[in-house]
Amino acid sequence: MPNIKNQEEVKSLIAKFKAMKGMIMTQYQGLNVSQISELRNELRKCGCEYVVVKNTLGKVALKEVGLDIASEYFEGPIALVMEESNDPVSPAKIVAEFAKKNEKFVVKAGFLDGKVLQANEIKALAALPTKEVLIAKMLGSMQAPISGLVNVMQGSIRNLVYVINAVKEKQIA
């Protein structure tokens, strides 16, 4: 890479690859600028970045960070969804929804926790509930036994109050 601009771009990609938690590789050929901007805006909301990458530079950067197993997917115009949070489901949902609306948009592969994901695995990831929903379900299931215990305890106290009230009514009458 004799070009200084390319060297800087590879350094930037290496830094992004090291910081990312997950990545989705897409082929965007046939989409117009407004469609890509719409996708970028949606991905920004969940803390992701959508970057168009030159194939050669992407392969060099992946090899540099030890992820050269995914370099075989760098064919044609490629853009990467880079996720830096701990929620890989949200970007997968956004990308899958966008792919349904735009037939020319193709999800090629992904990368999560040191493993290359195929397109069908990304669709399966998109079908999962979000992190917030899973936490809410877990908290609800943890709270259910406690709520049941409280209701049982209240029932005993309530029955005692009814008995005392009936005794009081009987003594008044």
Rosetta blueprint (number, residue, H / E / L):
1 M L
2 P L
3 N L
4 I H
5 K H
6 N H
7 Q H
8 E H
9 E H
10 V H
11 K H
12 S H
13 L H
14 I H
15 A H
16 K H
17 F H
18 K H
19 A H
20 M L
21 K L
22 G E
23 M E
24 I E
25 M E
26 T E
27 Q E
28 Y L
29 Q L
30 G L
31 L L
32 N L
33 V H
34 S H
35 Q H
36 I H
37 S H
38 E H
39 L H
40 R H
41 N H
42 E H
43 L H
44 R H
45 K H
46 C L
47 G L
48 C E
49 E E
50 Y E
51 V E
52 V E
53 V E
54 K L
55 N H
56 T H
57 L H
58 G H
59 K H
60 V H
61 A H
62 L H
63 K H
64 E H
65 V L
66 G L
67 L L
68 D H
69 I H
70 A H
71 S H
72 E H
73 Y H
74 F L
75 E L
76 G L
77 P L
78 I E
79 A E
80 L E
81 V E
82 M E
83 E E
84 E L
85 S L
86 N L
87 D L
88 P L
89 V H
90 S H
91 P H
92 A H
93 K H
94 I H
95 V H
96 A H
97 E H
98 F H
99 A H
100 K H
101 K H
102 N L
103 E L
104 K L
105 F L
106 V E
107 V E
108 K E
109 A E
110 G E
111 F E
112 L E
113 D L
114 G L
115 K E
116 V E
117 L E
118 Q E
119 A H
120 N H
121 E H
122 I H
123 K H
124 A H
125 L H
126 A H
127 A L
128 L L
129 P L
130 T L
131 K H
132 E H
133 V H
134 L H
135 I H
136 A H
137 K H
138 M H
139 L H
140 G H
141 S H
142 M H
143 Q H
144 A H
145 P H
146 I H
147 S H
148 G H
149 L H
150 V H
151 N H
152 V H
153 M H
154 Q H
155 G H
156 S H
157 I H
158 R H
159 N H
160 L H
161 V H
162 Y H
163 V H
164 I H
165 N H
166 A H
167 V H
168 K H
169 E H
170 K H
171 Q H
172 I H
173 A L
